[in-house]
Every structure is written in structure tokens, then in C-alpha cells.
């Protein structure tokens, strides 16, 4: 899922967890993951999901 | 390397052994760095399976530097013209090998907006350019295939602002404060921005997450951080009341989760990928799965997200 347009929001939400060093979590893990997932689909930043689908073989995020 | 092919002897002044040496150095460093990263990611199953294979194949076809790189050093210092000829020859040979297009196997069809499948077309002439670098090849491949993947997996953006009936409920369950934000904070923000109702359920309040603080104090601090984070994302926080580091899967807890789902009636449900090194993450995932399965015919779509892939989430192969 392309999150390029909201990546600053995601960062801010993580940074709100000051006691957990949200900035460090972002820098060491999720910034890299977002970029990597983005590269997989050709966008600057993305989040990836596994859809547990019992019905068919499509794996779309509803309405996004 | 900055994505550029090292300049060859024909590119202007300052050529010869020094440039060859630099070429060899950058080639070896870059190749080994990429291979190491890919090995690590492959081990963790953290990437789409075909991608590392493609790049590994690409690297293995030229696992040793081109012949000119081996000519660097004293021998070529006294034989620069020979080095230049060898460099040209090797460069041509190298780029010929790079021009193979295994990426075509990655996605042969594009599904257009009407659902019809169209053959994937890429710029073959660009892929066969003689000066195409390895990094250029990978970048170009991803640029070509990426949009196809997005096209195949995306649905039209639907805003709920203008149509109340289109308003969906999105629920995300995480083990600790900061897990939902880490795993799908961006996606939740997108849903919220479109006017959909987003609820974030925290299994615990992260009671053991601040050293030197009592469980109650830590819970108070981290709950406030959750409130702040949810406000930024546009979500409503809910706490399940389990204790960080002592979470359990019991019928009572499954019932509590089921009650949440029955109340929210989510159209989209997110939780941790269940294969995780942190037990609280596994518990959050199991409770969600059980509640989702026991809640009658599931009308909501269940998605798993990853957190700290490689150190926590493992074996995660995304399909969305």
C-alpha cells in the first residue's frame, strides 16, 4: 500500500511514542522497511500486508 | 557508486589503472553489499520471493569482476592501452549479459481498471542499452514492473466524505503501544483521511516498556502516547487491559476481542502477522484470528501487518 502521501503522519505517530524512542524505531526499522516495500511496487514508501482470504484469490485492500 | 557506471578509459582524462582500481573496488563492494542484504532478507522471507532471485541471478552471472578489473594493478599500469582495450571489451560483454530481461517473468500481465488482463510491455530497447549499469537495470526493472503490481492490487480510492453509506470501519489490533503505528500507521492514516472510522486496539498498555518505572506509571505514560499517536493518525484508541509480557490466549480474552469486533463491525481488520519473535504480538494475532473466525461468517477482511521485519516479524510474504 502506497503511503508516500502520509509518511510524515506515520512518522509523527511513531515519534509520539517518546518513551520508546519512536524516532529510533523509525530510523532503524520502519524507514528502511517502508523504502524497501516501496521499491517493490515502485513508489517512495509503502506498507505490505498479507491478506487472509477464504473466498477467492484477490488480495486487494478494500477501497484503497 | 551513486548509481553510475564507473567511467571507462574512453570517457576523458584521468583513466587507466587508477580508474580500473576504483571500478574494481566499487564493483566488489557494491556486489557484496547487495548480495549480503539479499541473503539476509531471503533468509527472513522478508521480500517478495522472485525479486531477490532475479537480482541473485543477475549478480551470479558476473560474480567475478569483468576481466579488466582483474587487470588492474602493476601489470596494467605499464600497459594502459591493453587495459583500455580489455576494458572496452569487458564492458560490452558485461552489459550484454545485463541486458537479459528476467524481470519479464516477474509479472507478465497487467490488470487494467476494467479488470481486463493486458500483456505487460516494457521498454526493451532501454533495457538493452549498452551502458546500462547493474543498479540501473534493477531500478529500471522495478520502475517497469512496480506500477503493474500496483495496478493489479489497487482499487479505486473511495472517499467517505461525500457518501455516508460508503463509510467503512477499520480496526487494527496490536500487542503494544506503537505496534499498530509501526505496522500500518500509514494505511490507517489514509483510511482516516478518506473519512472512514478507524479504531486502534492495544492489547496492553506497554507496562514493561519503560525501565525504572512501575507498571502503572509506564502504563499511564504510554497510554498518553497512544492517545497522541491516534490523534495524529485520526484513529480512536481502545485498550484491552492485558499486561505487557504476560498476555494470554484464553476463551475470556477471545470473547473480549469478539465483543470489540461485534461492536465495531469492521470492514477491514488488521493485526500482527502471527509468526513473530515477540509473544505478545503472537497473542494479539491469535486473539484477533480466533475472534474473527468465531464471529460467524466473517464479513470483514483480515490483513496481517509486519513490525521490525527480521528481528520480530518472520516469514512474512506480502500479497497486498
Interface residues (C-beta under 8 A of the other chain):
Chain A: X1 X2 X3 X5 X6 X7 X9 X10 X12 X13 X14 X16 X17 X18 X19 X20 X22 X25 X29 X30 X33 X34 X36 X37 X39 X40 X41 X42 X43 X45 X47 X48 X49 X50 X51 X52 X53 X54 X59 X60 X61 X62 X63 X64
Chain B: X41 X47 X48 X51 X142 X143 X145 X146 X147 X149 X150 X153 X154 X155 X156 X157 X158 X166 X168 X177 X178 X181 X182 X183 X184 X185 X186 X187 X189 X190 X191 X193 X194 X206 X209 X210 X218 X221 X222 X225 X228 X229 X230 X232 X233 X267 X268 X270 X273 X289 X298 X301 X302 X303 X304 X305 X306 X307 X308 X309 X311 X316 X317 X318 X319 X320
